[in-house]
Amino acid sequence: MTITQAFLTSEISSLWSDNTTGAITPANARTTLNDMVTAIFQTPPLTTVLSGDVSGSGSGPITTTLATVNGNTGTFQGLTVNAKGLVTAANNQNYLTGNQTITLSGNITGSGTTSITTTLASGDASNLTLINNGTSTAVALNKRFVVSVKDFGALGNNTDSTAAFQAAATFFGTTGGPFGVANGGVLLIPKGVYQINAEIDWNAAGISLIGEGVESTKIYVSSNLGASNALFKFHQSNSSYSNVGTNVEGIYIDMQGKTGHAIWMQKPYDGSGLRKVFITQVADSNNAVRIEPDPSNVGDNVSQSLVLEAVWADHLNTTATAPVFYGKHLQECTFIQCKGISLAPVGSQSGAPGFYFEDCRGIQLYGCSTAGATVPGVSIAAVTEDVVGILIDQMTFETIAGCVSTAVTGAFRISNLTVRAPRYEGTVSNGSGEYQLNGCIDANLEIGAKSVVADANSSLLRVLGNGSSTITNSGSYSGNEDIQNLTVFGSTFTTALAVTGSVFRTGTLNTLTGTSGTVTNTSTIINASGTFTVTLPSVTGVAGEWRYIRVNNTSFAINSASANVVPLGSGTAGTAIIPVGGLFAELQTDGFSWYIMASG
């Protein structure tokens, strides 16, 4: 404790009162001071009392209590502590217990405690409800780089995916219009097996379906689609705009004999095509690939600038009649290594041509194949307009009844047909001609050992054969509808030609030496060492045939072994062909004798 003046004064006053008599003796003073010390340091210890921010009392250890500054008690968050470490304020906090209800609003709506079934807001195609193994999540598709058919619910596990593909078609919309508008898009079809039982209508320009390859992305048609429908139908609703940029790539399609075309394109245009697509088991009256005008736009019916590359397609039954590939009003269209198999496996046959082109212009087939048909593999028709520019280059014809046939309606014609370096495998034969030309103008044909049959409406034909090929006249070749300037290389005629114009037959040049020999080819050169005797071909059945003979040594005469040569200016047959001093003679037969038509 603190000893103050007031304390000492009090002690002196209480212990040494005013009425004390007598003198202050040392003993009295000592007693007084001892009393004061005892008063100051009295025992037991004094009781200590605390107050203020800390309260308590005691003569020994003191239990203290903090002052109460807040009425709330318990465990707190959000505490306010002053500079002395005192809690000066506290707010009670609510803790979540159990599953809480979550509510979604905006483009995606729905609510729930453990799982939420979401709904896309009406009219909004930018966000979709996506389902993955039964769990729904919302994804903004318009912010993604690639849209997959699995985003629309397809699982790719050999279950029905029709609804998912239809939802994808809806997502791409029905746009199609002026340049500058973003149309269509890319749909990825990942590795998997997909069942489809109804037509998928892609009604927008610029749609591309991309699979992961014919061994990875497989589609099976599980129900009849209808003969006038298709698995994938591509068109667009704007009649003033072409179906630009439509593509299918890396997909296997098994029609399983169900009705409907596999891929049907209406008026596809620049940047469109098919690549690495395998189509099998197409129904009898349907096409694997059908490309034709849009019926809603008859005024502009041309499809152009298409590429079909590495597309295999075949029919299922021997009763099939529809072409495997069907093209109408196409131009600038290229087929590369495509196979139109009328019936698989090869060895069996159906009545379906591999390729059919109607009213087309600028068609090129490079390294393609056609097989398994009881009709020619490539069929070309001019029905409502002329056909111009068909190139068939290095094509394989296998186990098939013919190669190319042309047909025309009325005065329409097919011009600039070229067949180059064909390859034949298996039995390739047709009693009516492997190449059947009707109304064909200006054609160049390399036919090997096959035959060409041309009608009265065909002209300006150039045929390259190998010596055993034949050219057959099936018409009258008169007037303005004749074969003009027909050039035949290495082929023979099976019937006589009545020709207006020139006919040239060329073959291997024949050279003879010594004093005798036989004329076996069209042209013969004789290097005689004396008077020379030649044996001319028999004239029986070859009326109109020509032979050209030239000598290098004018010192010797050239005579026939038989008296069957009629000289110029005479009607009597003899043996003289070229006299001494002569250079050449041109002979033609009337079926009975050889007539010298020119000499010099």
Stockholm file with secondary structure:
# STOCKHOLM 1.0

chainA/1-600         MTITQAFLTSEISSLWSDNTTGAITPANARTTLNDMVTAIFQTPPLTTVLSGDVSGSGSGPITTTLATVNGNTGTFQGLTVNAKGLVTAANNQNYLTGNQTITLSGNITGSGTTSITTTLASGDASNLTLINNGTSTAVALNKRFVVSVKDFGALGNNTDSTAAFQAAATFFGTTGGPFGVANGGVLLIPKGVYQINAEIDWNAAGISLIGEGVESTKIYVSSNLGASNALFKFHQSNSSYSNVGTNVEGIYIDMQGKTGHAIWMQKPYDGSGLRKVFITQVADSNNAVRIEPDPSNVGDNVSQSLVLEAVWADHLNTTATAPVFYGKHLQECTFIQCKGISLAPVGSQSGAPGFYFEDCRGIQLYGCSTAGATVPGVSIAAVTEDVVGILIDQMTFETIAGCVSTAVTGAFRISNLTVRAPRYEGTVSNGSGEYQLNGCIDANLEIGAKSVVADANSSLLRVLGNGSSTITNSGSYSGNEDIQNLTVFGSTFTTALAVTGSVFRTGTLNTLTGTSGTVTNTSTIINASGTFTVTLPSVTGVAGEWRYIRVNNTSFAINSASANVVPLGSGTAGTAIIPVGGLFAELQTDGFSWYIMASG
#=GR chainA/1-600 SS CCCCHHHHHHHHHHHSCTTCCSCCCHHHHHHHHHHHHHHHTCSSCCCEEECSSEEEEESSSCCCEECCCCSCCSCCEEEEECTTSCEEEEECCCCCCSCCCEEECSSEEEEESSCCCCEECTTCCSEEEEEETTEEEEEEGGGCSCEEGGGGTCCCEEEECHHHHHHHHHHHTTCCCSTTSCCCEEEEECSEEEEECSCEEEESTTEEEEESCTTTEEEEECSCCCTTCEEEEEECSCTTSCBTTCEEEEEEEECTTCSSEEEEEESBCTTEEEEEEEEEEECTTCCSEEEECCTTCTTSCCEEEEEEEEEEEEESCTTCCSCSEEEESEEEEEEESCEEESSSSTTSCBSCCSEEEESCEEEEEESCEEESBSSCSEEEEESSSCEEEEEEESCEEEEESCSEEEEECTTCCEEEEEEESCEEEEEECCTTCSEEESSEEEEEEEEETCEEEECTTCEEEEEEEEEEEEEEECSCCBTTBSCCSEEEEEEEESSCCCCSSCEEEECCCEEEEEEEEECCSSEEEEEEEEEEEEECCCCTTCTTCEEEEEESCTTSCEEESSSCEECTTCCSCBSEEECTTCCEEEEEECSSCEEEEEEC
#=GC SS_cons         CCCCHHHHHHHHHHHSCTTCCSCCCHHHHHHHHHHHHHHHTCSSCCCEEECSSEEEEESSSCCCEECCCCSCCSCCEEEEECTTSCEEEEECCCCCCSCCCEEECSSEEEEESSCCCCEECTTCCSEEEEEETTEEEEEEGGGCSCEEGGGGTCCCEEEECHHHHHHHHHHHTTCCCSTTSCCCEEEEECSEEEEECSCEEEESTTEEEEESCTTTEEEEECSCCCTTCEEEEEECSCTTSCBTTCEEEEEEEECTTCSSEEEEEESBCTTEEEEEEEEEEECTTCCSEEEECCTTCTTSCCEEEEEEEEEEEEESCTTCCSCSEEEESEEEEEEESCEEESSSSTTSCBSCCSEEEESCEEEEEESCEEESBSSCSEEEEESSSCEEEEEEESCEEEEESCSEEEEECTTCCEEEEEEESCEEEEEECCTTCSEEESSEEEEEEEEETCEEEECTTCEEEEEEEEEEEEEEECSCCBTTBSCCSEEEEEEEESSCCCCSSCEEEECCCEEEEEEEEECCSSEEEEEEEEEEEEECCCCTTCTTCEEEEEESCTTSCEEESSSCEECTTCCSCBSEEECTTCCEEEEEECSSCEEEEEEC
//
